[in-house]
Amino acid sequence: MSKPQSPIVDFDDWLQSEPGQYVQRFEQTCVDKMVADAFGYHALQVGLPNLDFLRANRMPFKAYVGTESPAVPAADWAGVVLAQPECLPFDSQSVDLLVLPHGLEASTHPHQVLREVERVLVPEGRVVISGFNPWSLWGVRHRTPYLAPWLPQPAQAQVSLPRLKDWLKLLSFDIELGHFGCYVPPFRSQKWLDRFAFTESAGNRWWPVCGAVYVVSAVKRVAGMRLITPRWKTAAASRKGARQTAGASLQQKNGAKPFNDSV
């Protein structure tokens, strides 16, 4: 079992900062839209115990899974399970919806996390993943030498969207929805974040892949199968019909009446 990726600062503490609140509002809006129409019985949120990314979903059973128990639950969870995301303690094909907010960045084995997600999801089940985009103004600021880190996770832990798409494709997931956001420059104060809010609409139009955060919704696909059995009876009936047709034609050619079993 792997150890979680060591954060530069605690993620929950970073979310309380003004840039963290800015990211949280964007992600919450996107996830709410993606999970609102997801139907089933069992939904899981893996990580970030102080946030409720399943609030817009209507499934009867919603639970939290993570490495730490929430001090103050963000929702009325039906269950709280302490577990590593690389080893989810659930049966295969038992979960209808799984939300993974920044879960890949917090693991030293992100591909194993995705394999576990694929294992526990039912066919046509949905996973919603969020992460920091390394190819953004925030990502560049985070990797700039001699400056204090900007994001809570190390730069090498960030998973770019093209890389995530390749992993999902290998695991037979189809990406249905995706959003980039937080195009504003990396400011620490809310006043400057609000002042540059116009970059959200401009960035979404002119440089859509440069948002600081992405949110992706993918569906697990399973190829259908149909058992093909030997057509012995059909083939025998065809041969019998062919023999009867040939016999009737020969009798007619010789001037005899066709033979009928029912007479």
C-alpha positions in Angstrom: 0.0 0.0 0.0 1.4 3.4 -1.0 1.7 6.5 1.2 -0.2 9.6 0.2 1.7 12.2 -1.8 3.0 14.6 0.8 1.3 18.0 0.3 3.3 21.3 0.4 0.5 22.7 2.6 -2.6 21.0 4.0 -5.2 20.9 1.2 -8.0 21.9 3.6 -6.1 24.8 4.8 -5.3 25.9 1.3 -9.0 25.7 0.4 -9.7 28.3 3.1 -7.4 30.8 1.3 -8.9 33.2 -1.2 -7.5 31.4 -4.2 -8.7 28.1 -2.7 -12.2 29.5 -2.2 -12.1 30.6 -5.9 -11.2 27.1 -7.0 -13.7 25.5 -4.7 -16.6 27.6 -6.1 -15.7 26.7 -9.7 -15.4 22.9 -8.9 -18.6 22.8 -6.9 -20.6 24.4 -9.7 -19.2 22.0 -12.3 -19.6 18.9 -10.2 -23.2 19.8 -9.2 -24.1 19.9 -12.9 -22.4 16.6 -13.7 -23.8 14.5 -10.8 -27.4 15.9 -10.8 -28.6 13.5 -13.5 -26.6 10.5 -12.5 -29.0 7.7 -11.3 -28.4 4.6 -9.4 -28.2 3.5 -5.7 -24.7 4.0 -4.4 -22.5 7.1 -4.7 -19.1 7.7 -3.1 -16.9 10.7 -2.6 -13.2 9.8 -2.2 -11.2 12.5 -0.4 -11.8 16.1 0.8 -14.0 15.2 3.8 -15.0 18.8 4.5 -16.7 19.3 1.2 -19.9 17.8 -0.2 -19.6 17.1 -3.9 -22.6 14.8 -3.9 -25.1 17.4 -2.6 -26.9 17.8 -6.0 -27.2 14.0 -6.5 -30.4 12.1 -5.6 -29.1 8.6 -5.0 -30.4 7.0 -1.7 -26.9 6.0 -0.4 -24.1 8.5 -0.4 -20.9 7.8 1.5 -17.4 9.3 2.1 -14.2 7.3 1.7 -10.8 8.7 2.6 -7.7 8.4 4.7 -9.0 10.7 7.4 -12.3 11.0 9.1 -14.0 14.4 8.8 -13.9 16.4 12.0 -17.2 18.1 11.0 -19.1 16.1 8.3 -19.9 18.2 5.3 -23.0 16.2 4.7 -25.3 13.6 6.3 -23.2 10.7 4.9 -24.8 7.2 5.0 -21.4 5.9 5.8 -17.8 7.0 6.5 -15.1 4.5 5.4 -11.4 5.0 6.2 -9.4 3.4 3.4 -6.7 4.2 0.8 -8.0 5.1 -2.6 -5.6 2.5 -4.2 -7.5 -0.3 -2.2 -11.2 0.5 -2.0 -12.9 -2.0 0.3 -16.0 -2.6 -2.0 -17.2 -5.4 -4.2 -16.5 -5.2 -7.9 -19.3 -3.5 -9.9 -21.1 -2.2 -6.8 -20.9 1.6 -7.1 -23.0 3.8 -9.5 -21.2 7.1 -9.0 -17.8 8.0 -7.7 -16.4 11.6 -7.2 -12.6 11.9 -7.0 -11.7 15.5 -6.2 -7.9 16.0 -6.6 -7.5 12.3 -5.7 -4.9 11.5 -8.3 -2.6 14.2 -7.2 -2.7 13.0 -3.6 -1.5 9.5 -4.5 1.9 8.2 -5.5 0.2 5.6 -7.7 -2.6 7.5 -9.5 -3.0 4.8 -12.2 -3.8 2.3 -9.5 -6.4 4.6 -8.1 -8.1 4.7 -11.5 -7.9 0.9 -11.8 -9.8 0.6 -8.4 -12.3 3.1 -9.7 -12.9 1.0 -12.8 -13.2 -2.1 -10.7 -15.9 -0.9 -8.3 -18.0 1.0 -10.8 -20.9 -0.8 -12.4 -21.1 -0.9 -16.3 -22.2 2.6 -17.4 -21.2 3.9 -14.0 -19.8 7.4 -13.8 -16.7 8.9 -12.3 -16.1 12.7 -11.8 -12.4 13.8 -11.5 -10.9 17.2 -10.8 -7.3 18.3 -10.8 -4.9 21.1 -11.3 -3.7 21.8 -14.8 0.1 22.1 -15.0 -0.1 24.0 -18.3 -1.8 27.1 -16.8 -0.8 30.4 -15.3 -1.2 28.9 -11.9 0.9 25.8 -12.9 3.7 28.0 -14.3 3.7 30.1 -11.1 3.8 27.0 -9.0 6.9 25.7 -10.9 8.8 29.0 -11.0 12.1 28.7 -9.1 12.8 30.9 -6.0 9.2 31.6 -5.4 7.0 30.1 -2.7 4.8 27.2 -3.9 1.4 28.3 -5.1 -0.6 25.1 -5.1 -1.0 22.6 -2.3 0.4 19.6 -4.2 4.0 19.2 -5.7 4.3 20.0 -9.4 5.4 16.5 -10.2 2.2 15.1 -8.7 -0.1 17.0 -11.1 -1.8 14.9 -13.8 -2.3 16.8 -17.1 -5.6 16.3 -18.9 -4.0 14.6 -22.0 -2.4 12.1 -19.7 -5.6 11.5 -17.8 -7.5 10.9 -21.1 -5.0 8.2 -22.1 -5.4 6.4 -18.8 -9.2 6.6 -19.0 -9.1 5.3 -22.6 -7.0 2.3 -21.5 -9.6 1.5 -18.9 -12.5 1.7 -21.3 -13.9 5.0 -20.1 -15.6 7.5 -22.4 -15.3 11.1 -21.4 -18.7 12.7 -21.7 -18.2 16.2 -20.2 -15.2 18.3 -19.3 -14.6 21.9 -18.1 -11.5 24.1 -17.6 -11.8 27.1 -15.3 -9.9 29.6 -13.1 -8.2 31.5 -15.9 -7.4 34.5 -13.7 -3.8 35.2 -12.9 -2.5 33.8 -9.6 -3.5 36.5 -7.2 -3.8 36.0 -3.5 -6.4 38.7 -2.7 -10.1 38.4 -3.6 -10.1 42.0 -4.8 -7.7 41.2 -7.6 -9.3 37.9 -8.4 -12.6 39.7 -8.9 -11.0 42.5 -10.9 -9.7 39.9 -13.4 -12.9 37.9 -13.5 -13.4 38.9 -17.1 -10.6 36.5 -18.1 -13.0 33.5 -17.3 -15.1 34.2 -20.4 -12.1 35.3 -22.5 -10.1 32.3 -21.5 -12.9 29.9 -22.2 -13.1 31.2 -25.7 -9.5 32.0 -26.7 -7.3 29.7 -24.6 -9.6 27.0 -23.2 -6.9 24.5 -22.3 -5.1 26.9 -20.0 -7.5 27.0 -17.1 -5.9 26.3 -13.7 -8.4 23.6 -12.9 -10.2 20.9 -14.9 -13.2 18.8 -14.0 -14.0 15.7 -16.1 -16.9 13.3 -16.2 -16.3 9.8 -17.7 -18.5 6.7 -18.1 -17.4 3.1 -17.8 -18.1 1.1 -21.0 -18.3 -2.6 -21.1 -18.5 -4.4 -24.5 -21.6 -6.6 -24.8 -21.4 -10.3 -25.6 -23.8 -12.9 -27.1 -23.2 -16.6 -26.9 -23.2 -18.1 -30.4 -24.2 -21.8 -30.3 -23.8 -24.4 -33.2 -26.8 -24.3 -35.5 -27.1 -28.1 -35.7 -30.9 -28.4 -35.6 -31.3 -25.6 -38.2 -28.7 -27.2 -40.5 -30.4 -30.6 -40.2 -33.8 -29.1 -40.9 -32.4 -27.4 -44.0 -30.9 -30.6 -45.3 -34.2 -32.5 -44.8 -36.1 -29.7 -46.6 -33.7 -29.9 -49.5 -34.1 -33.7 -49.8 -37.9 -33.4 -49.8 -37.8 -30.7 -52.5 -35.4 -32.7 -54.6 -37.6 -35.8 -54.3 -40.8 -33.9 -55.2 -39.1 -32.4 -58.3 -37.9 -35.9 -59.4 -41.5 -37.4 -59.1 -43.0 -34.5 -61.0 -40.4 -35.0 -63.7 -41.4 -38.7 -64.0 -45.1 -37.9 -64.1 -45.9 -39.1 -60.6 -47.8 -37.2 -58.0 -45.8 -35.7 -55.2 -45.7 -37.8 -52.1 -47.4 -36.2 -49.0 -46.8 -37.6 -45.5 -50.1 -36.3 -44.3 -52.2 -38.3 -46.9 
